[in-house]
Each structure stands twice: as structure tokens, then as C-alpha cells.
Amino acid sequence: MSADWFYMKKGFFGSKNVGPIAESDFLHNIEKGLIKPETLVCSTTKTHGHWIHLRDIRAGMQVWDKTHPADKKAV
């Protein structure tokens, strides 16, 4: 089952809620570095609607660590 995700994107005028996006797009955004370990993310099914940092989601961090090995120690 695929989940819909939201994430907070920081901008000049503060943060804005982005989503819903499909789980495949969510993972792709992690790979591209648009979603980082400190980014707040939310899913009604995976986080039960709670906003948490990506660094607290094991599967998301596995994708981050795989695609950003130089940043692994920075987290």
C-alpha cells in the first residue's frame, strides 16, 4: 500500500506545507535532497498524521544514507 506524504518546505517567507505527494515521489525527493533529515514530514498512514523529522523515519533515512553518503556523519 502506498502512502500520501506531506513535507514542510522552507522559503523566504517561512515554511509551507507541500503535498500530498505519492510515496514514490516522496522517496525521489529524498534522493534529490529536497527532503533532508531535518525536514518535517507527515503521512496519515505512516506517521498517523503527526509531523516528525525525516531523521526519525528509518526507511526514509536508509534512502538518504544510500544516496547521500558524504552527509551521513553530518546528521
LINSUL-V81816 format. One record per residue. N is the residue number from 1. PSI is psi in whole degrees, 0 to 359 (* if undefined). OMEGA is omega in degrees with one decimal (999 if undefined). D_CENTER is the distance of its C-alpha to the mean C-alpha in whole Angstrom. Layout:
n = [N	N]
psi = [PSI	PSI]
omega = [OMEGA	OMEGA]
d_center = [D_CENTER	D_CENTER]
This chain:
n = [1	2	3	4	5	6	7	8	9	10	11	12	13	14	15	16	17	18	19	20	21	22	23	24	25	26	27	28	29	30	31	32	33	34	35	36	37	38	39	40	41	42	43	44	45	46	47	48	49	50	51	52	53	54	55	56	57	58	59	60	61	62	63	64	65	66	67	68	69	70	71	72	73	74	75]
psi = [132	145	152	137	154	152	158	125	125	138	186	322	22	200	151	150	124	132	177	147	151	155	323	320	323	311	321	321	329	314	320	349	9	329	121	169	329	356	135	132	159	143	136	330	322	323	7	36	2	143	121	161	146	325	343	3	110	310	322	320	332	320	314	311	323	322	350	61	330	335	359	320	346	344	*]
omega = [179.9	-179.0	170.4	-175.5	171.5	172.0	180.0	178.9	179.6	178.7	-177.9	-177.1	-179.7	-178.0	174.3	-179.1	178.1	177.0	8.7	174.0	179.9	-179.4	178.4	176.8	177.4	179.7	178.0	178.3	173.6	179.3	-178.9	-179.8	176.4	175.1	-175.3	-179.1	-179.0	-179.7	173.9	-179.0	-177.1	173.5	-179.8	-178.5	-175.3	-179.6	179.8	176.8	179.8	174.7	178.3	177.6	177.4	-177.6	179.2	178.9	-174.2	-177.6	178.1	179.4	175.1	176.8	179.8	-178.0	-179.6	-174.0	179.2	-175.1	-180.0	-178.4	-173.6	-178.1	-178.9	-175.8	999]
d_center = [18	15	13	12	8	8	6	9	10	13	16	20	21	18	14	14	12	11	11	12	11	12	10	11	10	7	8	10	7	6	10	11	9	8	5	6	7	8	6	7	5	8	10	14	14	12	12	15	14	13	10	9	7	5	8	10	9	11	10	7	9	12	10	9	13	14	13	14	17	18	15	15	18	17	14]
